[in-house]
Amino acid sequence: MVTATATTEMSRAYQVAASVTDPELPMLTLADLGVLREVTEEDGVVRVTITPTYSGCPAMDTMRDDLVHALREAGYRDVDVRTVLHPAWSSDWITEEGRRKLAEAGIAPPGPAPRRSGPIPLTLTPPSSRVPCPKCGSPDTVETARFSATACKALRRCRSCDEPFEHVKEI
């Protein structure tokens, strides 16, 4: 049975975990990014479940450490952070607030993730997508590098305002 006090505590534990920022996109919280899956408490242990944006994401250790640190600072002594890979994270999990924050920071948010069933087709050319410039809104942009500072972003340039910008890729 869950009491009102336990519900309030879990709400507080969730709020603490949800406020932790992403180490690679610090304008986003882990909740904004959609990698924070669940926060539960059982027998005095707060369990946090997160999903990486990519398998092998180098930020996962930092996310885990930041979650443990924030929850311990908030008074939770036993914290267990778990990583789950199924279902795989999708850029569709980024919240509307997260998309707004990305655009405000000059990073183009992802469009809808591709929907596939069955085998993923092999293509030898990069996917073409129309990504509007987050600075001027022009759709006349070009990808200049498939990978930017992180594997989850591409580098693009706007042909209208000539500004470079990053784009979070759709996956």
N, C-alpha and C positions, 0 to 999 in steps of 0.2 A: 504494500500500500504506500502511495506517495502522499506525503503530507504537504501542506501549504509551505512550511518552512523548507522542506527538501526541494520543492518546486522553485521557490525563490532562490535557494542556493544554486541550483542547476542553472537557473536563468543568469545568475551572477557569473558562474563559471563559464557559461557560454559567451556572455558579453565580454569577459576578459579575453577569451580565446579569439573571439571574432574581431577584437580590436588590434590584434597583432598584424603588423604590416608585412608585405611580401619583400624579401631582401633585394629582389631584382627590379621590382616595380613598386617603390615605396609609397607611391600615391594611393595604392590599393591595400585594403586589408585582406587577410586570407579568406574572409567571408565574401568580400567583393569579387575576388578572383574565382571563388567557387571551389577552392581546394579544401576548405573546412567542411567536413562531412557530418561529424557528430561529436557531441560532448556529453558524456554520461558520468555519473558518480555511483560507485558501488563499494561498500565497505570502506569508506574514507579515501578511495582512490579515484581521482578524476582521470577518465580515459578520453583522449582526443583522437579522432580518426581524421586523417588527411589523405588526399590523393594527389600525386604529382601531375603537373601539366604534361610532362614527358617522362618516359621511363629513363632512369638515370639522371634526372634533373639535379644539377649540382646544388641547387638551393634547398633541397629537402633537409639536409642536416642543420642548416641555419634556421629553417622554419621550425624544426623540432626543438632546437635549443631555445629559440625565442618564445615558443609556446610554454615550455617548461619554466623558463625564467619569469614570464609574465604571470603565470598561474601561481608560482611560488611566492612572488612579490605580493600577490593578492591574498596570500594566506593559505593556499592549498599546498600541503606538504608532499603528498604522494601524487605524482603526475605521471601518467603513462601515455606516450604519444605513439600511435600505430599508423602505419602506412598501408593503405589498401589500393590495389590496382584494378579492381573490378567493381563496378563498371569503370572503364577508362574515362578519365577527365575529358571534357569537351569544352571548346571555347564558348559554346552556348551556355555554359554554367556561369559565365561572368555576369554579374548582376547589371541591371540598368544603371545603377549608381556607379558601379565600377566602370562601365563603358563611358559614362559622362566624365568621370575623373581622368580616364586615359585621354580622351579628346581634349580636356582642359589642359593636360600636361603636354599636348602636342604629339601624342601617340595615337595613330589611327586604330580604333577598336576593331575587332574582327567582325566580319559579316557572319551570316549563318554558316554553321559547319556543314560540310558535304554529307549527304545521306547515301549510304551504300549498303547493299546486301550482297553477300557472297564474297568472292575474292576481290581484292583491291587491284585495279588494273595498273600495269606498269607503263609509265610514260617516261620518255627521255627528255622532255622539255618541261620547264617549270610551269606550274599552273598559271593561267592568266586570270586575273581578277581586276575588277574596277574598284579601286580604293580611293575614296575622296580625300583630298588634302585636309588635315585637321586644322590648318592655319587659315586657308582661304575658301575651302569647300569645293574647289575645282575637282572634277572627276578625271582630269587630264594628268594622271600621274604614271610614273614608270618605276618598276622595281630595279634597283641598282645592285643589290646584293641579297641573295636568298636568306642569309643569316646576318643578324646584326650583333649587338652586344651579347645577346642570348639566343639559343636555338629556337625559342618560341616567337622571335620577332624577325622581320625582314626590314631591310633599309630601302626606302623609296625616295623619289624626288618629284616635286610638283613642277610640271611644265609651265604652269601659269604664273606662279609666284617665285619659282626657282628655289624654293626652300626644301631641304632634305628633311625627312621625318621617318620615324619607325612605325611599323605596322605589326600588331599582334596577329599572327597567322591563324586562320580557321583550321581547327582540327576536331 
